[in-house]
Amino acid sequence: MNRSARHEELLSEEAVRDPYTFFGELRETEPVAYNQRYRSWVITRYSDVSAAFKDPRFGSDRITPYVEQRRAQGRQDASDAVFDILSDWLVFKDPPDHGRLRRLVNRAFTPRAVQQMEGRIEEIAEELLADLPSEGVADLIKEFAYPLPAIVIAEMLGVPASDRGLFKQWSDDLGALVFGGLEDEGRHERATGGMLELVEYLTELIDRYTQEPADNLISALTRSRDEGDALSQSEVVATCTLLLFGGHETTTNLIGNSLLALAERPELREELTADPDLLRPAVEELLRFDGPAKAVVRVMVDDIAFAGRQLQRNDRVFLVTAAANRDPREFSRPDEIDIRRDEAQHLGFGLGAHYCLGAPLARMEAVVALRVIFRHLAELRLPDGHDLHWHPVLLNRGLAELPLAYRRSEVRA
């Protein structure tokens, strides 16, 4: 093996700050590597990651094996309630349950429902920037990238405006558990408290919209039918927690990472400001270059030979999309942003049956967010001497804050 000891430390400061160099070295020396510290396989090459995404033997249900292990060790406690909810999340389902649940959710979370939100997303983005001073430094995670998708998904579900602030802490508490903050010893306790409060809130909201349906996703989920099949109440609750959580966490990171990349490249920002039609391909390239996900977890369903290694049933696997999306075998000049790139499909939203349900909404929000930012704020740059702080988790890639210096620009008609 060519892997160095430092590549065992997947949450080292080096790996969190620059996963592309860290995992890129692993990709070039040992593309399918077993990590003793995390007792997991780490797969980094584009061809292998994309093949695993499409192979049903790489299962998505990482909740059931963990719960069974806890029970075997006599570790049942209040946090079991969290895993009961997570076990009904679409992203943790394998066939045939995944296909059934996805069909029912798709009947509510339709392309039409997403498309109808574009004008409202722009209004929200405009409102969030309205109170910024004419120039200065603003934390665009706190002021813009976080609240925009949080408000959007809350409105789509039917959460009253007065209650939106409740979801930040619940989301933060759950994030360390779902996204792999393995060094955070208190993550189970905080996730338990947050999830129980969130479930209680959502159950009351679902009951209200079951009795008095409205034009929102909760009402659509409760009405969803497929040849007589319907979502149970626990499945509706679980889907709402997934949409609230995944519906803003991923998009916050996509917007934040994109703003950072463009703040560091004024010539590209000017090109996109001059021609907003380029924003859609730019968002695709930004998803490849520095997307909101570093890796996806799979659990082996069977013993298999894969890329010259023997993977055993119940082995945990990290599919490192951050490394795959910078693989020079698939992308020329992979460490550069090329908004006119016409090469392999990036893996920023996964691939295959588990391709991200919310991808169309995340793409739309990112395009609208950048369009509104460029319309109102000019000369975006990082303040001199500022150090970036990334969330120290395994699976996602997001900034804790993004202070950018700016001045207001003249809004063109």
VEXDREN-2710 file (C-alpha; in Angstrom, 1 decimal):
% VEXDREN-2710
k/r/px/py/pz
1/MET/0.0/0.0/0.0
2/ASN/1.2/3.5/-0.8
3/ARG/-1.2/5.3/1.5
4/SER/0.5/7.4/4.2
5/ALA/-0.6/7.4/7.8
6/ARG/-2.0/10.9/7.5
7/HIS/-4.6/9.6/5.0
8/GLU/-6.2/7.7/7.9
9/GLU/-7.2/11.0/9.4
10/LEU/-10.2/11.9/7.3
11/LEU/-11.2/14.8/9.6
12/SER/-7.7/16.3/10.0
13/GLU/-7.4/20.0/9.5
14/GLU/-5.7/19.4/6.2
15/ALA/-8.5/17.1/4.9
16/VAL/-11.3/19.5/6.0
17/ARG/-9.6/22.6/4.5
18/ASP/-8.6/21.0/1.2
19/PRO/-10.3/17.7/0.5
20/TYR/-9.4/17.9/-3.1
21/THR/-5.6/17.6/-2.6
22/PHE/-6.0/15.2/0.4
23/PHE/-8.3/12.7/-1.4
24/GLY/-6.7/13.4/-4.8
25/GLU/-3.5/12.0/-3.4
26/LEU/-5.4/8.9/-2.3
27/ARG/-7.1/8.6/-5.6
28/GLU/-3.7/8.5/-7.4
29/THR/-2.0/6.0/-5.0
30/GLU/-4.8/3.8/-3.7
31/PRO/-8.2/4.5/-5.3
32/VAL/-9.9/1.8/-3.2
33/ALA/-8.4/2.0/0.3
34/TYR/-9.4/0.6/3.6
35/ASN/-9.3/3.1/6.4
36/GLN/-8.6/1.5/9.8
37/ARG/-9.5/4.5/11.9
38/TYR/-13.0/4.8/10.5
39/ARG/-13.3/1.1/9.6
40/SER/-14.5/2.0/6.1
41/TRP/-13.5/1.7/2.5
42/VAL/-12.7/4.9/0.8
43/ILE/-13.3/5.0/-3.0
44/THR/-12.0/8.0/-4.9
45/ARG/-11.7/7.4/-8.6
46/TYR/-14.5/8.6/-10.9
47/SER/-15.0/5.3/-12.7
48/ASP/-15.3/3.4/-9.4
49/VAL/-17.5/5.9/-7.7
50/SER/-19.9/6.1/-10.6
51/ALA/-20.0/2.3/-10.9
52/ALA/-20.7/2.0/-7.2
53/PHE/-23.6/4.5/-7.4
54/LYS/-25.3/2.3/-10.0
55/ASP/-24.5/-1.0/-8.3
56/PRO/-27.4/-2.1/-6.0
57/ARG/-24.9/-4.2/-3.9
58/PHE/-23.7/-0.8/-2.5
59/GLY/-26.7/-0.3/-0.3
60/SER/-28.0/3.0/1.0
61/ASP/-29.5/1.7/4.3
62/ARG/-26.8/2.6/6.7
63/ILE/-29.3/3.0/9.6
64/THR/-30.6/-0.5/10.0
65/PRO/-27.1/-2.1/10.5
66/TYR/-26.2/0.6/12.9
67/VAL/-29.4/0.1/14.9
68/GLU/-28.9/-3.7/15.0
69/GLN/-25.4/-3.2/16.2
70/ARG/-26.6/-0.9/19.0
71/ARG/-29.2/-3.4/20.1
72/ALA/-26.7/-6.3/20.1
73/GLN/-24.5/-4.2/22.3
74/GLY/-27.4/-3.3/24.6
75/ARG/-27.1/0.4/23.8
76/GLN/-30.8/1.2/23.4
77/ASP/-31.6/4.7/24.7
78/ALA/-33.6/7.8/23.8
79/SER/-31.6/8.4/20.6
80/ASP/-33.4/5.3/19.1
81/ALA/-36.2/7.7/18.3
82/VAL/-33.9/9.6/16.0
83/PHE/-32.9/6.4/14.1
84/ASP/-36.6/5.4/13.8
85/ILE/-37.2/8.6/11.9
86/LEU/-34.0/8.4/9.8
87/SER/-34.9/4.8/8.8
88/ASP/-37.9/6.2/6.9
89/TRP/-35.8/8.8/5.0
90/LEU/-35.8/8.1/1.3
91/VAL/-32.0/8.5/1.1
92/PHE/-31.6/5.5/3.5
93/LYS/-33.9/3.2/1.7
94/ASP/-33.0/0.3/-0.6
95/PRO/-35.3/-1.5/-3.2
96/PRO/-38.1/-2.2/-3.1
97/ASP/-38.9/0.3/-0.4
98/HIS/-37.0/3.0/-2.1
99/GLY/-38.9/2.8/-5.3
100/ARG/-42.3/2.8/-3.6
101/LEU/-41.4/5.8/-1.4
102/ARG/-39.8/7.8/-4.2
103/ARG/-42.8/7.3/-6.4
104/LEU/-45.1/8.7/-3.7
105/VAL/-42.9/11.6/-2.8
106/ASN/-42.4/12.5/-6.5
107/ARG/-46.2/12.9/-6.9
108/ALA/-46.0/15.7/-4.4
109/PHE/-42.5/17.2/-5.0
110/THR/-43.1/17.7/-8.8
111/PRO/-41.1/19.7/-11.3
112/ARG/-44.1/22.0/-11.7
113/ALA/-44.1/22.7/-7.9
114/VAL/-40.4/23.6/-8.1
115/GLN/-40.7/25.7/-11.3
116/GLN/-43.5/27.7/-9.8
117/MET/-41.2/28.9/-7.0
118/GLU/-38.7/30.7/-9.2
119/GLY/-40.3/34.1/-8.9
120/ARG/-40.8/33.8/-5.1
121/ILE/-37.2/32.7/-4.7
122/GLU/-36.1/35.9/-6.4
123/GLU/-38.3/38.0/-4.2
124/ILE/-36.9/36.4/-1.1
125/ALA/-33.3/36.9/-2.3
126/GLU/-34.0/40.6/-3.0
127/GLU/-35.5/41.0/0.5
128/LEU/-32.5/39.4/2.1
129/LEU/-30.1/41.9/0.4
130/ALA/-32.4/45.0/0.9
131/ASP/-31.1/45.9/4.3
132/LEU/-27.4/45.6/3.7
133/PRO/-25.5/48.9/3.9
134/SER/-24.3/50.5/0.6
135/GLU/-20.8/49.0/1.2
136/GLY/-18.9/47.1/3.9
137/VAL/-18.4/43.5/4.9
138/ALA/-21.3/41.0/5.2
139/ASP/-21.3/37.4/6.3
140/LEU/-23.1/36.1/3.2
141/ILE/-23.7/32.7/4.9
142/LYS/-25.6/34.2/7.8
143/GLU/-27.2/37.0/5.8
144/PHE/-28.0/35.2/2.6
145/ALA/-26.9/31.6/1.8
146/TYR/-28.5/30.1/4.9
147/PRO/-31.8/31.9/5.2
148/LEU/-32.7/31.8/1.5
149/PRO/-33.1/28.0/1.0
150/ALA/-34.4/27.7/4.6
151/ILE/-37.2/30.1/3.9
152/VAL/-37.9/28.6/0.5
153/ILE/-38.4/25.0/1.7
154/ALA/-40.3/26.1/4.8
155/GLU/-42.7/28.1/2.6
156/MET/-43.1/25.1/0.2
157/LEU/-44.0/22.8/3.1
158/GLY/-46.4/25.3/4.6
159/VAL/-44.4/26.2/7.8
160/PRO/-45.7/29.6/9.1
161/ALA/-43.3/32.4/8.8
162/SER/-43.3/33.0/12.5
163/ASP/-41.9/29.5/13.1
164/ARG/-39.0/29.4/10.6
165/GLY/-36.4/30.4/13.2
166/LEU/-37.1/27.1/15.1
167/PHE/-35.5/25.0/12.4
168/LYS/-32.0/26.4/12.5
169/GLN/-31.0/24.8/15.8
170/TRP/-32.9/21.6/15.0
171/SER/-31.0/21.4/11.7
172/ASP/-27.6/22.1/13.3
173/ASP/-28.2/19.5/16.0
174/LEU/-29.1/16.8/13.4
175/GLY/-26.3/17.8/11.0
176/ALA/-23.4/16.5/13.0
177/LEU/-25.1/13.1/13.2
178/VAL/-26.2/12.8/9.5
179/PHE/-23.1/14.3/7.9
180/GLY/-20.5/12.5/9.9
181/GLY/-19.2/14.7/12.7
182/LEU/-17.6/11.6/14.2
183/GLU/-15.3/13.6/16.5
184/ASP/-18.4/15.3/18.1
185/GLU/-19.1/13.1/21.2
186/GLY/-22.3/14.9/22.1
187/ARG/-23.9/14.6/18.6
188/HIS/-26.4/11.8/19.6
189/GLU/-27.8/13.6/22.5
190/ARG/-28.3/16.9/20.7
191/ALA/-29.7/15.2/17.6
192/THR/-32.2/13.3/19.9
193/GLY/-33.5/16.5/21.5
194/GLY/-33.7/18.4/18.2
195/MET/-35.4/15.5/16.3
196/LEU/-38.0/14.9/19.0
197/GLU/-39.0/18.6/19.1
198/LEU/-39.1/18.7/15.3
199/VAL/-41.3/15.6/15.0
200/GLU/-43.7/17.0/17.6
201/TYR/-43.9/20.2/15.7
202/LEU/-44.4/18.6/12.3
203/THR/-47.0/16.1/13.6
204/GLU/-49.2/19.0/14.7
205/LEU/-48.7/20.7/11.4
206/ILE/-49.5/17.6/9.4
207/ASP/-52.6/17.1/11.4
208/ARG/-53.7/20.6/10.7
209/TYR/-53.2/20.3/6.9
210/THR/-54.8/16.9/6.9
211/GLN/-58.0/18.5/8.3
212/GLU/-57.6/21.7/6.3
213/PRO/-55.6/21.1/3.1
214/ALA/-53.7/24.0/1.6
215/ASP/-51.5/24.6/-1.5
216/ASN/-48.2/23.2/0.0
217/LEU/-46.0/20.1/0.1
218/ILE/-47.4/18.8/3.4
219/SER/-50.9/18.7/2.0
220/ALA/-49.6/17.1/-1.3
221/LEU/-47.7/14.5/0.7
222/THR/-50.8/13.5/2.7
223/ARG/-52.8/13.2/-0.5
224/SER/-50.2/11.3/-2.5
225/ARG/-51.5/8.1/-3.9
226/ASP/-50.1/5.4/-6.3
227/GLU/-52.5/2.6/-7.2
228/GLY/-54.1/2.7/-3.8
229/ASP/-50.9/3.0/-1.9
230/ALA/-50.2/6.1/0.3
231/LEU/-47.6/7.4/2.7
232/SER/-48.2/6.5/6.3
233/GLN/-48.1/9.4/8.8
234/SER/-44.7/8.3/10.0
235/GLU/-43.5/8.4/6.4
236/VAL/-44.9/11.9/5.9
237/VAL/-43.2/13.1/9.1
238/ALA/-39.9/11.5/8.0
239/THR/-40.1/13.0/4.5
240/CYS/-40.9/16.4/5.9
241/THR/-37.8/16.3/8.2
242/LEU/-35.7/15.2/5.2
243/LEU/-37.0/18.0/3.0
244/LEU/-36.5/20.6/5.7
245/PHE/-33.0/19.4/6.5
246/GLY/-31.7/18.4/3.1
247/GLY/-33.7/21.2/1.4
248/HIS/-31.6/23.9/2.9
249/GLU/-28.4/22.5/4.2
250/THR/-27.1/21.3/0.8
251/THR/-28.2/24.5/-1.0
252/THR/-26.7/26.8/1.7
253/ASN/-23.3/25.1/1.0
254/LEU/-23.8/25.2/-2.8
255/ILE/-24.4/29.0/-2.7
256/GLY/-21.7/29.7/-0.1
257/ASN/-19.0/27.6/-1.9
258/SER/-20.0/29.2/-5.3
259/LEU/-19.8/32.7/-3.9
260/LEU/-16.3/32.0/-2.5
261/ALA/-15.1/30.6/-5.8
262/LEU/-16.4/33.6/-7.7
263/ALA/-15.2/36.1/-5.2
264/GLU/-11.7/34.7/-5.8
265/ARG/-12.2/34.9/-9.6
266/PRO/-13.3/38.5/-10.5
267/GLU/-12.9/38.0/-14.2
268/LEU/-15.4/35.0/-14.1
269/ARG/-17.8/37.0/-11.9
270/GLU/-17.7/39.9/-14.4
271/GLU/-18.5/37.5/-17.3
272/LEU/-21.5/36.0/-15.4
273/THR/-22.7/39.5/-14.5
274/ALA/-22.6/40.6/-18.1
275/ASP/-24.3/37.4/-19.4
276/PRO/-26.7/35.8/-16.8
277/ASP/-27.6/33.1/-19.3
278/LEU/-24.2/31.6/-18.4
279/LEU/-25.3/31.1/-14.8
280/ARG/-26.9/27.7/-15.4
281/PRO/-23.8/26.0/-16.9
282/ALA/-21.7/27.9/-14.3
283/VAL/-23.7/26.3/-11.4
284/GLU/-23.1/22.8/-13.0
285/GLU/-19.3/23.5/-13.1
286/LEU/-19.3/24.9/-9.6
287/LEU/-21.1/21.7/-8.4
288/ARG/-18.2/19.8/-9.9
289/PHE/-15.5/22.1/-8.7
290/ASP/-16.5/22.6/-5.1
291/GLY/-19.9/21.1/-4.5
292/PRO/-21.8/20.8/-1.2
293/ALA/-21.0/17.1/-0.7
294/LYS/-17.6/15.5/-0.2
295/ALA/-18.8/11.9/0.1
296/VAL/-21.7/9.6/0.2
297/VAL/-22.0/6.5/2.5
298/ARG/-22.9/3.1/1.3
299/VAL/-23.1/-0.3/3.1
300/MET/-22.3/-3.5/1.3
301/VAL/-25.3/-5.8/0.8
302/ASP/-23.1/-8.7/-0.5
303/ASP/-19.5/-9.9/-0.6
304/ILE/-18.0/-8.7/-3.9
305/ALA/-14.8/-8.2/-5.7
306/PHE/-14.5/-4.6/-6.7
307/ALA/-11.6/-2.8/-8.4
308/GLY/-9.2/-5.5/-7.3
309/ARG/-10.3/-5.5/-3.6
310/GLN/-12.6/-7.8/-1.6
311/LEU/-15.5/-5.9/0.0
312/GLN/-17.5/-7.8/2.6
313/ARG/-21.2/-7.7/3.5
314/ASN/-22.0/-4.9/6.0
315/ASP/-18.7/-3.1/5.2
316/ARG/-19.1/0.7/5.2
317/VAL/-18.0/2.6/2.1
318/PHE/-17.3/6.3/1.5
319/LEU/-17.8/7.2/-2.1
320/VAL/-15.7/10.4/-2.3
321/THR/-17.4/12.5/-4.9
322/ALA/-15.0/15.4/-4.2
323/ALA/-12.1/13.3/-5.5
324/ALA/-14.1/11.8/-8.4
325/ASN/-15.2/15.2/-9.6
326/ARG/-11.5/16.3/-9.9
327/ASP/-10.3/13.1/-11.5
328/PRO/-8.0/14.0/-14.4
329/ARG/-9.0/10.8/-16.2
330/GLU/-12.5/12.3/-16.8
331/PHE/-11.9/16.1/-16.6
332/SER/-9.2/18.2/-18.3
333/ARG/-7.7/20.8/-16.0
334/PRO/-9.9/19.5/-13.2
335/ASP/-8.6/22.0/-10.7
336/GLU/-9.8/24.9/-12.8
337/ILE/-13.3/26.3/-13.3
338/ASP/-14.5/26.1/-16.9
339/ILE/-18.1/27.1/-17.3
340/ARG/-18.1/25.9/-20.9
341/ARG/-16.9/22.4/-20.0
342/ASP/-18.4/19.6/-22.0
343/GLU/-17.1/16.4/-20.4
344/ALA/-18.2/13.7/-18.1
345/GLN/-21.3/14.2/-15.9
346/HIS/-20.3/15.5/-12.4
347/LEU/-21.4/13.5/-9.4
348/GLY/-22.4/16.4/-7.2
349/PHE/-25.9/15.1/-6.8
350/GLY/-25.0/11.5/-7.1
351/LEU/-26.0/9.1/-9.8
352/GLY/-28.5/6.3/-10.4
353/ALA/-31.6/5.5/-8.4
354/HIS/-30.6/7.7/-5.5
355/TYR/-29.9/10.8/-7.7
356/CYS/-30.8/13.7/-5.4
357/LEU/-34.6/14.4/-5.3
358/GLY/-34.0/18.1/-4.6
359/ALA/-31.4/18.7/-7.3
360/PRO/-33.8/20.8/-9.5
361/LEU/-34.7/23.0/-6.6
362/ALA/-31.1/23.4/-5.5
363/ARG/-30.0/24.3/-9.0
364/MET/-32.7/26.9/-9.4
365/GLU/-32.0/28.5/-6.0
366/ALA/-28.3/28.7/-6.8
367/VAL/-28.9/30.3/-10.2
368/VAL/-31.4/32.8/-8.8
369/ALA/-29.1/33.5/-5.7
370/LEU/-26.1/34.3/-7.9
371/ARG/-28.2/36.4/-10.3
372/VAL/-29.5/38.6/-7.5
373/ILE/-26.1/38.9/-5.8
374/PHE/-24.5/40.0/-9.0
375/ARG/-27.3/42.4/-9.7
376/HIS/-26.8/44.2/-6.4
377/LEU/-23.3/43.6/-5.1
378/ALA/-20.1/44.5/-6.9
379/GLU/-16.4/44.0/-6.1
380/LEU/-17.0/41.0/-3.9
381/ARG/-13.7/39.9/-2.2
382/LEU/-12.5/38.2/0.9
383/PRO/-11.2/40.8/3.5
384/ASP/-7.4/40.8/3.8
385/GLY/-6.1/38.2/6.3
386/HIS/-9.3/36.3/6.7
387/ASP/-9.0/32.6/7.4
388/LEU/-11.8/30.3/6.1
389/HIS/-13.4/27.9/8.5
390/TRP/-15.1/24.8/7.1
391/HIS/-17.5/22.6/9.0
392/PRO/-15.4/19.6/10.3
393/VAL/-17.6/16.8/9.0
394/LEU/-17.0/13.9/6.7
395/LEU/-19.8/14.0/4.2
396/ASN/-20.6/17.6/3.4
397/ARG/-18.5/20.7/2.4
398/GLY/-19.6/24.0/3.8
399/LEU/-18.3/27.2/5.3
400/ALA/-19.1/28.3/8.9
401/GLU/-19.1/31.9/7.7
402/LEU/-18.3/33.8/4.5
403/PRO/-17.5/37.5/5.2
404/LEU/-17.2/39.3/1.8
405/ALA/-16.3/42.9/1.3
406/TYR/-18.6/44.6/-1.3
407/ARG/-20.2/47.7/-2.6
408/ARG/-23.7/48.1/-3.9
409/SER/-23.9/48.3/-7.7
410/GLU/-26.3/50.2/-9.8
411/VAL/-29.2/47.9/-10.6
412/ARG/-29.6/47.6/-14.4
413/ALA/-33.1/47.5/-15.8
END
